[in-house]
């Protein structure tokens, strides 16, 4: 997303996200910059926000109260949108992290992106595809914080599952082709940059800690490691006349 010196505003829809993942969320945000604004939105009089109330002080989260004026409506939506736009126009952040699975935040994310902001999204797998695609990167909370182990990786997709995802295969092959040199080999870092410029892709959502591991798992690419530098090549490019 950005360098560590960049300021990131973390906005949490507490009514639509699990409090148990807050430590993992903050750790991920810290990889991209300094979390200078931390706000959690919801009706704090509601019993269901009990876990979030316990998480406020330990994680320096500022609670923003929003009473539920209509039954069945997420009261946090408008408050988050207003605050995000205030933060944007005041120049108080260089990027945003939005925690919610609510598709209603898609227009907000798109507006922030149109203003040149990078937006890191966090949500559950039930999150709408439009919200996921709108973010610079989107991480599923079910996968976040899970330790990948060789014996029993959590949520890791198999070779056939990866190959069966035609959109993923097209994305990976396109990125390798766009980054390839004359001999067909592409630097892994360049491939990753192309992928992230096109989509909200994150290899951890497929159960892999590194992009190289995901590419290897598909068995669609050749991988070359030289002195710690990883290159990848699509064999089809070599076979083509």
C-alpha positions, 0 to 999 in steps of 0.5 A, a space after each residue: 500500500 504505502 511506505 511505513 511513514 505514511 499515515 493510515 486512518 483505520 475506520 471500523 464498522 464494529 456492527 459488521 466485524 468481529 472484535 476477535 480479529 482486531 490484533 491481526 488487523 492492526 498488525 496488518 495495517 502496521 505493515 503498510 504505515 502508521 495507524 494514526 487514526 483509529 475509530 470504531 463505529 456503532 451503537 455502543 449501548 447495544 449488548 452485541 458490541 460487548 467484545 468491541 467495548 473490551 477491545 477499545 482501551 487495549 488497542 487505543 480505539 476511539 469509539 464513535 457513538 451512533 444510535 440506531 434510529 431505524 430497526 435493522 439498519 447499520 447505524 455506523 454507515 453514515 458516520 463512517 462516510 462523513 468522517 472519512 470525507 472529513 479526514 480526506 479533505 483535511 489531509 489527515 491521512 495518506 491511506 485508509 483501512 476500512 473494516 466491514 463486510 457491508 457492500 454499502 461501503 463500496 461507493 465510499 471506497 471508490 470515492 477514496 480511490 478516485 482521490 488517490 487514496 489507497 484503501 486496505 479492506 478487511 471483511 468476512 468471506 460474505 463480503 460482496 465482490 464489488 466491495 472487495 474489488 474496489 479496495 487496493 487490497 482486501 483481506 478476509 478476516 477468516 484467513 488473517 492471522 492464521 499460521 501457515 504450516 506445511 502439514 495442515 495449512 488453514 484454508 489453502 486451496 489445492 492445485 485443482 481449485 486454483 486452476 479451476 478459478 479462471 479469473 485467478 489464472 487469467 490474472 496470474 498469467 497476464 501479470 507474468 506476461 506483462 512483466 516478462 523479459 525477452 527470455 520469458 522470465 519475469 522478476 517476482 516483485 514485478 509480477 506482484 506489482 502488476 497484480 496489485 495494480 489491477 486488483 485487490 488480490 492477496 495470496 493469503 486469501 488463497 491460503 499461501 503466505 507468499 506469491 511464489 508459493 501460490 504460483 508454484 501450487 498452480 503448477 502452471 509456471 516455472 520458478 527459478 531462484 538465484 541468490 534469493 531472487 525469484 523469477 517466474 516464467 509461463 512455459 507457454 511463452 517458451 513454446 510459442 513460435 
